[in-house]
Amino acid sequence: MIMVTAQRLLIAMMTQALLWVAPSMIILNSVGKRVPLDLKGFGADLKRYAGLLVLFLLHRSISHSMAQVLFLQQAPTYYRALLGLWLVGVPALALTRYVAARKIDLRNRRLLAALVAGFYVVDAVGLFAVVARHNMGWGAAAQSGSQGLAMGQLLSPILLGLAYYAWVSLVEELFFRVALFELLAKWRVTAEATVVTVTGVLFGIVHLTQYFQATSDVARLAATINVVSTTVLGLIFGLVYSRRRNLLHVSFLHWWVWVSNIGAQVLFYWLWY
């Protein structure tokens, strides 16, 4: 868990504001549009899909934390095979159930389900190609013999991390979904598929900075997989935004992915120490 101070958090949030909020406001002002915020609609959808959101959080947190534990314990291959079945099987069953039961009222729900499934495939590749084979991430300190942090000491960095990523999710979605959607509309790009694809691909390309900052082959592999996964996530967020036209929907989904990452770290510390 990366230790973060309130001062560093404030500086990081100000940097994010300069990167995304300022250009977003300039774009929206130039096209005469406001930020779409529908609290009532967001609340209704949050209640409707609460089960899927909780399942995503628990499933991804367990998957990533267990991958670290299996790596550190040098578990036999069949344990990793079982983890792979868990990683891919649970989302497949959940998506099949919800789509079949017609509880998802978004149009193009099959496309949305396919994108979610694609994200999990990329996630699985990353898990086995990077996390489960190499000493990276949260397992590094544990393998070196460090006792790490007591669970009680994690509360402050967890809360700061949740606050920071909530802000990052909000400002990034403000730019990539709201501002870019309106800018493309001004340029007379009206085909929904084109808009969703362009914004999703740009969202992934931004994360290429991690690739150029990588100092090892493993880190570059991890960065490459991250670019692919964020591109797929960008397509998912774009599709949701095209149907709901609400910043709250996409910024919350963006943040929820980060919550599952933090949940994986916390669960790993609880399992290992």
TATADA-V772706 format. One record per backbone hydrogen bond with DSSP energy under -0.5 kcal/mol. CO is the residue of the C=O (numbers start at 1). NH is the residue of the N-H. Records with the same first field share a line. If there is no record, write none. Layout:
# TATADA-V772706
CO: NH  NH
This chain:
# TATADA-V772706
5: 9
6: 10
7: 11
8: 12
9: 13
10: 14
11: 15
12: 16
13: 17
14: 18
15: 19
16: 20  21
17: 21  22
20: 24
21: 25
22: 26
23: 27
24: 28
25: 29
26: 30
27: 31
28: 32  33
35: 37
36: 247
37: 39
38: 42
39: 43
40: 44
41: 45
42: 46
43: 47
44: 48
45: 49
47: 50
49: 53
50: 54
51: 55
52: 56
53: 57
54: 58
55: 59
56: 60
57: 61
58: 62
59: 63
60: 64
61: 65
62: 66
63: 67
64: 68
65: 69
66: 70
67: 71
68: 72
69: 73
70: 75
71: 74
76: 79  80
77: 81
78: 82
79: 83
80: 84
81: 85
82: 86
83: 87
84: 88
85: 89
86: 90
87: 91
88: 92
89: 93
90: 94
91: 95
92: 96
93: 97
94: 98
95: 99
96: 100
97: 101
98: 103  104
99: 102
103: 105
106: 109
108: 112
109: 113
110: 114
111: 115
112: 116
113: 117
114: 118
115: 119
116: 120
117: 121
118: 122
119: 123
120: 124
121: 125
122: 126
123: 127
124: 128
125: 129
126: 130  131
127: 132
130: 134
134: 136
136: 139
137: 140
138: 142
139: 143
140: 144
141: 146
142: 145
150: 153  154
151: 154
152: 155
153: 157
154: 158
155: 159
156: 160
157: 161
158: 162
159: 163
160: 164
161: 165
162: 166
163: 167
164: 168
165: 169
166: 170
167: 171
168: 172
169: 173
170: 174
171: 175
172: 176
173: 177  178
174: 179
175: 180
177: 181
178: 182
179: 183
180: 184
181: 185
182: 186
183: 187
184: 189
185: 188
188: 190
191: 195
192: 196
193: 197
194: 198
195: 199
196: 200
197: 201
198: 202
199: 203
200: 204
201: 205
202: 206
203: 207
204: 207
205: 208
206: 209
207: 210
208: 211  212
209: 213
210: 214
211: 214
216: 220
217: 221
218: 222
219: 223
220: 224
221: 225
222: 226
223: 227
224: 228
225: 229
226: 230
227: 231
228: 232
229: 233
230: 234
231: 235
232: 236
233: 237
234: 238
235: 239
236: 240
237: 241
238: 242
239: 243
240: 243  244
241: 245
246: 249  250
247: 251
248: 252
249: 253
250: 254
251: 255
252: 256
253: 257
254: 258
255: 259
256: 260
257: 261
258: 262
259: 263
260: 264
261: 265
262: 266
263: 267
264: 268
265: 269
266: 270
267: 271
268: 272
269: 273
